[in-house]
Amino acid sequence: MNDLNHQLRAEGLTIAQASAISGIGRTKLYEAIAQRKLKARKWGSRTIVLRSDLLQFLAALPEVQ
């Protein structure tokens, strides 16, 4: 990744972006937010998930045995 792309990487993700990055569907992400497993923020009507919160959520998922 070049320096410009690295500098422009979004830290606040829409649900659609978080879904595409994580591979988890929008409905399941909204469920995780409602269950307070995934932190989200509101800006007007938009729901924003911070990249760091998404990564933390993914890291906390149970491992396959």
Backbone as XML, in Angstrom:
<?xml version="1.0"?>
<chain id="A" units="angstrom">
  <residue number="1" name="MET">
    <atom name="N" x="0.860" y="-1.182" z="0.000"/>
    <atom name="CA" x="0.000" y="0.000" z="0.000"/>
    <atom name="C" x="0.897" y="1.232" z="0.000"/>
  </residue>
  <residue number="2" name="ASN">
    <atom name="N" x="0.624" y="2.179" z="-0.891"/>
    <atom name="CA" x="1.462" y="3.376" z="-0.924"/>
    <atom name="C" x="1.047" y="4.340" z="0.183"/>
  </residue>
  <residue number="3" name="ASP">
    <atom name="N" x="1.860" y="5.365" z="0.407"/>
    <atom name="CA" x="1.638" y="6.291" z="1.517"/>
    <atom name="C" x="0.300" y="7.017" z="1.419"/>
  </residue>
  <residue number="4" name="LEU">
    <atom name="N" x="-0.101" y="7.434" z="0.211"/>
    <atom name="CA" x="-1.356" y="8.154" z="0.055"/>
    <atom name="C" x="-2.537" y="7.265" z="0.421"/>
  </residue>
  <residue number="5" name="ASN">
    <atom name="N" x="-2.556" y="6.027" z="-0.058"/>
    <atom name="CA" x="-3.637" y="5.109" z="0.285"/>
    <atom name="C" x="-3.676" y="4.839" z="1.782"/>
  </residue>
  <residue number="6" name="HIS">
    <atom name="N" x="-2.514" y="4.707" z="2.385"/>
    <atom name="CA" x="-2.461" y="4.454" z="3.826"/>
    <atom name="C" x="-3.028" y="5.644" z="4.598"/>
  </residue>
  <residue number="7" name="GLN">
    <atom name="N" x="-2.710" y="6.861" z="4.166"/>
    <atom name="CA" x="-3.197" y="8.055" z="4.838"/>
    <atom name="C" x="-4.703" y="8.230" z="4.670"/>
  </residue>
  <residue number="8" name="LEU">
    <atom name="N" x="-5.259" y="7.757" z="3.554"/>
    <atom name="CA" x="-6.675" y="7.949" z="3.269"/>
    <atom name="C" x="-7.555" y="6.797" z="3.732"/>
  </residue>
  <residue number="9" name="ARG">
    <atom name="N" x="-6.978" y="5.794" z="4.364"/>
    <atom name="CA" x="-7.764" y="4.654" z="4.823"/>
    <atom name="C" x="-8.776" y="5.118" z="5.874"/>
  </residue>
  <residue number="10" name="ALA">
    <atom name="N" x="-10.035" y="4.841" z="5.636"/>
    <atom name="CA" x="-11.099" y="5.291" z="6.532"/>
    <atom name="C" x="-11.017" y="4.576" z="7.867"/>
  </residue>
  <residue number="11" name="GLU">
    <atom name="N" x="-11.169" y="5.329" z="8.935"/>
    <atom name="CA" x="-11.207" y="4.747" z="10.276"/>
    <atom name="C" x="-12.649" y="4.522" z="10.727"/>
  </residue>
  <residue number="12" name="GLY">
    <atom name="N" x="-13.570" y="5.302" z="10.195"/>
    <atom name="CA" x="-14.985" y="5.128" z="10.486"/>
    <atom name="C" x="-15.644" y="4.423" z="9.315"/>
  </residue>
  <residue number="13" name="LEU">
    <atom name="N" x="-16.272" y="3.299" z="9.582"/>
    <atom name="CA" x="-16.856" y="2.467" z="8.530"/>
    <atom name="C" x="-18.374" y="2.452" z="8.623"/>
  </residue>
  <residue number="14" name="THR">
    <atom name="N" x="-19.034" y="2.489" z="7.477"/>
    <atom name="CA" x="-20.474" y="2.270" z="7.461"/>
    <atom name="C" x="-20.719" y="0.782" z="7.714"/>
  </residue>
  <residue number="15" name="ILE">
    <atom name="N" x="-21.939" y="0.418" z="7.966"/>
    <atom name="CA" x="-22.264" y="-0.994" z="8.165"/>
    <atom name="C" x="-21.943" y="-1.786" z="6.900"/>
  </residue>
  <residue number="16" name="ALA">
    <atom name="N" x="-22.227" y="-1.225" z="5.733"/>
    <atom name="CA" x="-21.918" y="-1.920" z="4.476"/>
    <atom name="C" x="-20.415" y="-2.152" z="4.339"/>
  </residue>
  <residue number="17" name="GLN">
    <atom name="N" x="-19.611" y="-1.159" z="4.687"/>
    <atom name="CA" x="-18.158" y="-1.315" z="4.614"/>
    <atom name="C" x="-17.663" y="-2.337" z="5.636"/>
  </residue>
  <residue number="18" name="ALA">
    <atom name="N" x="-18.174" y="-2.259" z="6.859"/>
    <atom name="CA" x="-17.776" y="-3.206" z="7.901"/>
    <atom name="C" x="-18.156" y="-4.624" z="7.504"/>
  </residue>
  <residue number="19" name="SER">
    <atom name="N" x="-19.297" y="-4.775" z="6.853"/>
    <atom name="CA" x="-19.738" y="-6.082" z="6.381"/>
    <atom name="C" x="-18.790" y="-6.619" z="5.308"/>
  </residue>
  <residue number="20" name="ALA">
    <atom name="N" x="-18.419" y="-5.768" z="4.361"/>
    <atom name="CA" x="-17.524" y="-6.188" z="3.284"/>
    <atom name="C" x="-16.144" y="-6.560" z="3.827"/>
  </residue>
  <residue number="21" name="ILE">
    <atom name="N" x="-15.645" y="-5.794" z="4.778"/>
    <atom name="CA" x="-14.323" y="-6.051" z="5.346"/>
    <atom name="C" x="-14.313" y="-7.328" z="6.170"/>
  </residue>
  <residue number="22" name="SER">
    <atom name="N" x="-15.354" y="-7.529" z="6.977"/>
    <atom name="CA" x="-15.375" y="-8.652" z="7.920"/>
    <atom name="C" x="-15.901" y="-9.951" z="7.321"/>
  </residue>
  <residue number="23" name="GLY">
    <atom name="N" x="-16.712" y="-9.844" z="6.273"/>
    <atom name="CA" x="-17.347" y="-11.032" z="5.729"/>
    <atom name="C" x="-18.570" y="-11.460" z="6.522"/>
  </residue>
  <residue number="24" name="ILE">
    <atom name="N" x="-19.032" y="-10.593" z="7.403"/>
    <atom name="CA" x="-20.224" y="-10.848" z="8.219"/>
    <atom name="C" x="-21.358" y="-9.996" z="7.654"/>
  </residue>
  <residue number="25" name="GLY">
    <atom name="N" x="-22.527" y="-10.574" z="7.528"/>
    <atom name="CA" x="-23.664" y="-9.868" z="6.942"/>
    <atom name="C" x="-24.133" y="-8.684" z="7.771"/>
  </residue>
  <residue number="26" name="ARG">
    <atom name="N" x="-24.812" y="-7.765" z="7.106"/>
    <atom name="CA" x="-25.316" y="-6.559" z="7.772"/>
    <atom name="C" x="-26.228" y="-6.879" z="8.948"/>
  </residue>
  <residue number="27" name="THR">
    <atom name="N" x="-27.122" y="-7.852" z="8.767"/>
    <atom name="CA" x="-28.052" y="-8.204" z="9.833"/>
    <atom name="C" x="-27.311" y="-8.689" z="11.069"/>
  </residue>
  <residue number="28" name="LYS">
    <atom name="N" x="-26.311" y="-9.530" z="10.877"/>
    <atom name="CA" x="-25.543" y="-10.050" z="12.005"/>
    <atom name="C" x="-24.736" y="-8.938" z="12.685"/>
  </residue>
  <residue number="29" name="LEU">
    <atom name="N" x="-24.241" y="-7.991" z="11.911"/>
    <atom name="CA" x="-23.535" y="-6.865" z="12.525"/>
    <atom name="C" x="-24.484" y="-6.021" z="13.365"/>
  </residue>
  <residue number="30" name="TYR">
    <atom name="N" x="-25.688" y="-5.765" z="12.841"/>
    <atom name="CA" x="-26.675" y="-5.019" z="13.629"/>
    <atom name="C" x="-27.056" y="-5.790" z="14.900"/>
  </residue>
  <residue number="31" name="GLU">
    <atom name="N" x="-27.152" y="-7.106" z="14.820"/>
    <atom name="CA" x="-27.432" y="-7.921" z="16.011"/>
    <atom name="C" x="-26.300" y="-7.787" z="17.032"/>
  </residue>
  <residue number="32" name="ALA">
    <atom name="N" x="-25.061" y="-7.833" z="16.567"/>
    <atom name="CA" x="-23.912" y="-7.691" z="17.465"/>
    <atom name="C" x="-23.911" y="-6.314" z="18.129"/>
  </residue>
  <residue number="33" name="ILE">
    <atom name="N" x="-24.297" y="-5.295" z="17.392"/>
    <atom name="CA" x="-24.389" y="-3.950" z="17.963"/>
    <atom name="C" x="-25.483" y="-3.902" z="19.022"/>
  </residue>
  <residue number="34" name="ALA">
    <atom name="N" x="-26.656" y="-4.473" z="18.725"/>
    <atom name="CA" x="-27.776" y="-4.484" z="19.676"/>
    <atom name="C" x="-27.422" y="-5.249" z="20.946"/>
  </residue>
  <residue number="35" name="GLN">
    <atom name="N" x="-26.618" y="-6.304" z="20.813"/>
    <atom name="CA" x="-26.190" y="-7.110" z="21.965"/>
    <atom name="C" x="-24.969" y="-6.514" z="22.663"/>
  </residue>
  <residue number="36" name="ARG">
    <atom name="N" x="-24.515" y="-5.372" z="22.183"/>
    <atom name="CA" x="-23.355" y="-4.662" z="22.728"/>
    <atom name="C" x="-22.060" y="-5.471" z="22.630"/>
  </residue>
  <residue number="37" name="LYS">
    <atom name="N" x="-21.980" y="-6.325" z="21.627"/>
    <atom name="CA" x="-20.758" y="-7.071" z="21.356"/>
    <atom name="C" x="-19.850" y="-6.285" z="20.422"/>
  </residue>
  <residue number="38" name="LEU">
    <atom name="N" x="-20.448" y="-5.408" z="19.623"/>
    <atom name="CA" x="-19.719" y="-4.555" z="18.685"/>
    <atom name="C" x="-20.105" y="-3.110" z="18.974"/>
  </residue>
  <residue number="39" name="LYS">
    <atom name="N" x="-19.109" y="-2.282" z="19.241"/>
    <atom name="CA" x="-19.368" y="-0.865" z="19.495"/>
    <atom name="C" x="-19.675" y="-0.159" z="18.183"/>
  </residue>
  <residue number="40" name="ALA">
    <atom name="N" x="-20.630" y="0.747" z="18.242"/>
    <atom name="CA" x="-20.977" y="1.571" z="17.081"/>
    <atom name="C" x="-21.305" y="2.969" z="17.570"/>
  </residue>
  <residue number="41" name="ARG">
    <atom name="N" x="-21.217" y="3.907" z="16.677"/>
    <atom name="CA" x="-21.527" y="5.293" z="16.983"/>
    <atom name="C" x="-22.541" y="5.799" z="15.971"/>
  </residue>
  <residue number="42" name="LYS">
    <atom name="N" x="-23.244" y="6.858" z="16.331"/>
    <atom name="CA" x="-24.232" y="7.452" z="15.438"/>
    <atom name="C" x="-23.792" y="8.853" z="15.056"/>
  </residue>
  <residue number="43" name="TRP">
    <atom name="N" x="-23.928" y="9.174" z="13.790"/>
    <atom name="CA" x="-23.753" y="10.524" z="13.293"/>
    <atom name="C" x="-24.975" y="10.806" z="12.443"/>
  </residue>
  <residue number="44" name="GLY">
    <atom name="N" x="-25.913" y="11.533" z="13.023"/>
    <atom name="CA" x="-27.195" y="11.724" z="12.363"/>
    <atom name="C" x="-27.895" y="10.382" z="12.277"/>
  </residue>
  <residue number="45" name="SER">
    <atom name="N" x="-28.266" y="9.992" z="11.074"/>
    <atom name="CA" x="-28.924" y="8.695" z="10.906"/>
    <atom name="C" x="-27.933" y="7.590" z="10.559"/>
  </residue>
  <residue number="46" name="ARG">
    <atom name="N" x="-26.678" y="7.953" z="10.364"/>
    <atom name="CA" x="-25.658" y="6.982" z="9.941"/>
    <atom name="C" x="-25.053" y="6.264" z="11.138"/>
  </residue>
  <residue number="47" name="THR">
    <atom name="N" x="-24.932" y="4.960" z="11.033"/>
    <atom name="CA" x="-24.255" y="4.150" z="12.039"/>
    <atom name="C" x="-22.818" y="3.940" z="11.584"/>
  </residue>
  <residue number="48" name="ILE">
    <atom name="N" x="-21.880" y="4.268" z="12.460"/>
    <atom name="CA" x="-20.460" y="4.193" z="12.145"/>
    <atom name="C" x="-19.788" y="3.200" z="13.092"/>
  </residue>
  <residue number="49" name="VAL">
    <atom name="N" x="-18.971" y="2.330" z="12.533"/>
    <atom name="CA" x="-18.169" y="1.396" z="13.316"/>
    <atom name="C" x="-16.714" y="1.775" z="13.090"/>
  </residue>
  <residue number="50" name="LEU">
    <atom name="N" x="-15.993" y="2.012" z="14.174"/>
    <atom name="CA" x="-14.573" y="2.312" z="14.035"/>
    <atom name="C" x="-13.833" y="1.047" z="13.622"/>
  </residue>
  <residue number="51" name="ARG">
    <atom name="N" x="-12.863" y="1.218" z="12.747"/>
    <atom name="CA" x="-12.067" y="0.080" z="12.265"/>
    <atom name="C" x="-11.467" y="-0.695" z="13.446"/>
  </residue>
  <residue number="52" name="SER">
    <atom name="N" x="-10.966" y="0.025" z="14.446"/>
    <atom name="CA" x="-10.354" y="-0.632" z="15.608"/>
    <atom name="C" x="-11.384" y="-1.449" z="16.393"/>
  </residue>
  <residue number="53" name="ASP">
    <atom name="N" x="-12.619" y="-0.953" z="16.503"/>
    <atom name="CA" x="-13.673" y="-1.707" z="17.197"/>
    <atom name="C" x="-14.060" y="-2.952" z="16.412"/>
  </residue>
  <residue number="54" name="LEU">
    <atom name="N" x="-14.092" y="-2.859" z="15.085"/>
    <atom name="CA" x="-14.405" y="-4.019" z="14.254"/>
    <atom name="C" x="-13.326" y="-5.092" z="14.417"/>
  </residue>
  <residue number="55" name="LEU">
    <atom name="N" x="-12.070" y="-4.675" z="14.386"/>
    <atom name="CA" x="-10.974" y="-5.639" z="14.545"/>
    <atom name="C" x="-10.994" y="-6.291" z="15.917"/>
  </residue>
  <residue number="56" name="GLN">
    <atom name="N" x="-11.318" y="-5.510" z="16.941"/>
    <atom name="CA" x="-11.416" y="-6.050" z="18.296"/>
    <atom name="C" x="-12.566" y="-7.063" z="18.389"/>
  </residue>
  <residue number="57" name="PHE">
    <atom name="N" x="-13.701" y="-6.741" z="17.781"/>
    <atom name="CA" x="-14.846" y="-7.650" z="17.753"/>
    <atom name="C" x="-14.482" y="-8.964" z="17.067"/>
  </residue>
  <residue number="58" name="LEU">
    <atom name="N" x="-13.818" y="-8.862" z="15.933"/>
    <atom name="CA" x="-13.429" y="-10.067" z="15.195"/>
    <atom name="C" x="-12.437" y="-10.917" z="15.991"/>
  </residue>
  <residue number="59" name="ALA">
    <atom name="N" x="-11.508" y="-10.273" z="16.654"/>
    <atom name="CA" x="-10.519" y="-10.991" z="17.453"/>
    <atom name="C" x="-11.160" y="-11.701" z="18.646"/>
  </residue>
  <residue number="60" name="ALA">
    <atom name="N" x="-12.278" y="-11.177" z="19.142"/>
    <atom name="CA" x="-12.947" y="-11.763" z="20.305"/>
    <atom name="C" x="-13.890" y="-12.924" z="19.944"/>
  </residue>
  <residue number="61" name="LEU">
    <atom name="N" x="-14.118" y="-13.139" z="18.657"/>
    <atom name="CA" x="-14.986" y="-14.259" z="18.263"/>
    <atom name="C" x="-14.344" y="-15.570" z="18.691"/>
  </residue>
  <residue number="62" name="PRO">
    <atom name="N" x="-15.155" y="-16.561" z="19.043"/>
    <atom name="CA" x="-14.581" y="-17.839" z="19.496"/>
    <atom name="C" x="-13.829" y="-18.553" z="18.375"/>
  </residue>
  <residue number="63" name="GLU">
    <atom name="N" x="-12.781" y="-19.224" z="18.757"/>
    <atom name="CA" x="-12.008" y="-20.009" z="17.806"/>
    <atom name="C" x="-12.724" y="-21.325" z="17.508"/>
  </residue>
  <residue number="64" name="VAL">
    <atom name="N" x="-12.519" y="-21.831" z="16.311"/>
    <atom name="CA" x="-13.079" y="-23.119" z="15.926"/>
    <atom name="C" x="-12.221" y="-24.208" z="16.564"/>
  </residue>
  <residue number="65" name="GLN">
    <atom name="N" x="-12.878" y="-25.131" z="17.206"/>
    <atom name="CA" x="-12.146" y="-26.215" z="17.881"/>
    <atom name="C" x="-11.946" y="-27.392" z="16.976"/>
  </residue>
</chain>
